[in-house]
Amino acid sequence: MDTHLREYVPVLLLMLLAVGMVAGMMIGSALLGRSNRRLPIKDTAYECGMLPLMDGVPRFSVKFYLVAVLFILFDIEVVFLYPWAVIYRDLLIEHANLALFSMLSFLSVLFVGYLYALKKGAFSWRGDARGPSSTRP
């Protein structure tokens, strides 16, 4: 047997042991377990003493996901400011104009995106997307 193949023997034994344990537990559960001795009421969902009348997971509004995505977007954008702030002093010595204008362009793109989302009413918690000037209650 080659020395390289001999190194994989413990891995093979471990895999065989894992598969054997899983198979043994499943066969043992099927043979020793209580099957078909349960009442149907035992298999129903239990919600704090109340009978389940509707789906367990309520539907979320699309607005929730929109706000979540916008939060992630702006949060990640702000994270890009930290490396720039850490090396800001070094950038001022070597490339002062480049450092300033690159960050101003970055912040202006971020601000334009924020204004666009604000104009579209993406930050409004109401059910509609028309924003705060909506007349709906």
N, C-alpha and C positions, 0 to 999 in steps of 0.2 A: 504494500500500500504506500502511496506517495505521501511524503511528509505534509504537503499542503492539504491533501484530502483528510489526513488524520486529524488535523485541527478542527475539522467540521463535525467530527463524530460526536462531541458533547452537545453541539447544537442540534444534531439530528436526534439524539437521545432525549433531549429536552422537549423537542417538538412531539416526538412519539409519546412521551409521558403526558404532555398537555392534552393531546388528542385522546389518549386512553382515559385520562381523568374525566374529561368532558363526556365522552361516550358512556363511561361507567356511571356517572351521576345521572345522566338522562335515562339510561336503562333502569337504574335503581329507582328513580323517581316514578317511572311508568309502572314498574312492578309492585313497588311498595306503597305508592301514593294512593290516596282516596279518590278514585275517579268515579264519576256519575253517582256520587252519594250526596251531592249538594242540592239544596233547594234553589230554584231559580231566583228567589229573593236575595240570596247571598251574593249573586253575581251582579246585582244592580249597583249603580254608583251611589255613594253615600255622601251627602253634602250637609253636614252639620245638623242632621236630624230632619232635613227637608227632602221631600221627593224631588228628584231632578226633572224639571218640566221643560227646560230649554237646553241649548248647547252650553257646554261648560266654559267655553272661551268666548267672551263677547267680541263683537266686531269693532275694530277701531276705525275712526274716521281717517280719511286720507290726509287730512290736515295734520294729524299727529305725526305721520311719517314725514310729511313735508317739513315740519318744524324740526324733527329729529335730524333729517338730512342737512338742513341749513345749519343747525348747531354744529354738526360734525364738520361741515365745510368751513365755517368761520373759525372753529376751534383749531382745526389743522392749519389754517392760514396763519393764525396768530402764533402757532408753535414755530413757524418759520422765522419769526422775529427774534427768537432767543439766540440762535447761533450768530445772527447779525449783531445783536447787542453785545455778545461776548467778545467778538473780534472788532468792535467798532473803533476802539482806540488805535489798534494796529492799522485799520483801514484809513483812518484819518491821516496817519503819517505817510502812508504810501500812495493812496488813491482817494483823496478827499472828495473830489467831485463825483467820481464814479460811485462811491459808497452812498453819498447823499441822493443822487438821482436814481440809482437802482432801487433804493428803499422807497423813495417818493413814488416811483412808477408802480412798485408792488402795492403800496398802500392806496394809490389811486384806483387801481384795478379792483382791489378789495372794497373800497368805498363805493365804486360804481355798482358792483354786485350787490352791496347792501342796499343802496338806493333803489335798485331794480326790484329786489325782493320786498322792500318796504312799500313801493308803489303798487305792486301786485297784491298787496295785502297778505303776504305770506306769514307775517308775524302776528296777525290777528287771530285771536282764539275763538272767534265766532265761527259758525258753521259754513258761512259763505266766504268767498274769496274776494269780495268787493272792498274789503277794508273797513276802517272805522267810520266812513261816511255812509255806510249802509243804513237803511231805515228798518231793517228787519229786527224784531225784538230778540 
